[in-house]
């Protein structure tokens, strides 16, 4: 009886842990590596596309004819593929914040290609963004809360998540058809809000496609349901990416690429983490210390991004600071 009770307890514990399995260290390392490379590639996309738009304007032609713009577009596609692979290997809340690494990389690249300013505060912001990303990696959850197609379907039909998506859709309709035509070219937050809200569809869809694809090639009754779910998520992902692509280029025609990239990262990451928290419940496996660590890491990254962008027009460097100190003495 004692052995049977122990067996029952072990089975119950295994069933309870089934929804929060931890990927292997090798999978986590691979996912993190892919996420870091993807964030650097994504950081270059806005700069290359902006460079292509500027070159096309000088020639009086469409940016669709510029090879640099196409290089940025291809880099964006490569970065998205990398993100897809990373999302299938590790939790969403571990991958998404790593996009911060693309902001300092994009700012450094923009200082060379677009001659945009990067002063000492900007360099300090780059350092803070990288340090904050490391803190996020250390404290992010390492276990998956949704690991099967059945669990995914249950989460997608959750009333809380459905209600959240309805609110996002309503906001998108207002922004795209009413606010953007009137205020988009003069207010950077309009285009950023559209692209960031679409992240509530793109990232969960990417994660869901990876989960559904696991059952498509199996000979079982659930394979057809998995195929249908995968096709629906692919359609949602495709529409979201096309709309994002359109408004990213609209924003780059009107605003500084570094400013757009920095604000876009903060708003996009916040909304994606919110959508992922509602859908995948990955935060349920995070303790208080790790939660505070992630909050501090994200704050550090955000402060770094503000330093990169808000003070970029300040014309001072270490040499000038030393001169002013000598005058004071």
C-alpha positions, 0 to 999 in steps of 0.5 A: 500500500505504501509503495502504491501510495508513493507511485500515485504521489509520483504520478501526480507530481509528474502530471502537475509538473507537465505544464511547466517543463524546463528545457535542457541547458543546451536548448536554453543556450542555443535559444539564447544564442539565436535570440542575441544574434537575432536582436543584433540583426534586427537592430540593423534593419531600421538603420539600413532601411532608413539609409535606403530611404534617404538614398532614394529621396536624394535620387528622387526614386522609390526606396523599393529600388534601393539595394540598401533598403532591400538589405535592411528588409532581408535582415528583418526577415532573417531576424524574424526567423531567428526569433521564431527559432528562439521562441520555440526553444525558450520562454517568451519572457526570456527572448523578447527583452533581449531585443534591447541589444539591438538598440545600442547596436543600431545606434552605433551603426546609425552613427556611422551610416547615417551620421547620427550623434552618439555622445558619451551619454549615448555610449553609457546608455549602450552599456546600461542596455547590455547590463540590463539584458544580462540581468533579464537573462539571469532572472527570467523563467527557464521553464515553459508553462504551455508545452502542448497543442491541447494546452495552447488551445485551452489558453487561446480560448481563455475569456481573459485573453480573448477580451484582451485581444478584442481591446487590442483590435479596437485600439488598432482599428481606431489608430489605423483608420482614424488617428494615423491619417491625421496625426501619424506623420507628426506624432511618433507614438501613433506608428509605434503604438500600431506596430507594438499592439500588433506584437500582441499577435505576432509573438504569441502566434510565433510561439503557437506555430512552434507548438502546433508544428510538433503534432502536425507530422504525427499520425494521430487524430490531433494532427488535423487540429494542429494543422488547422491551428497552425494555418490560422496562426500563420495567417494572423502572423502574416497579416500582422507582419505585413501591417507592421512592415508598412507602418515601420517604413512610414515611421522611418520616412518621418522620424529619426531611426534611432529614436523610433527604434528605442521607443519602439523597443520599450513599448513593444516589449511591454505589450508583448510581455503583457500578452504573453503573461495573459496567454502563456502564464510564464510569470507563474513560475517566477519567484519574488526575487526573480520578478524584482530582478527582471523589473530592475533589468527592464528598468535599467534597459529602459534608462539606457535607451533614454540616455541613448536618445533623449540626450543625443543632441547634447554636444559634450564629451569627456574632453570638454568635461575635463576642460570645464573642471580645469577652469573651475580649479 
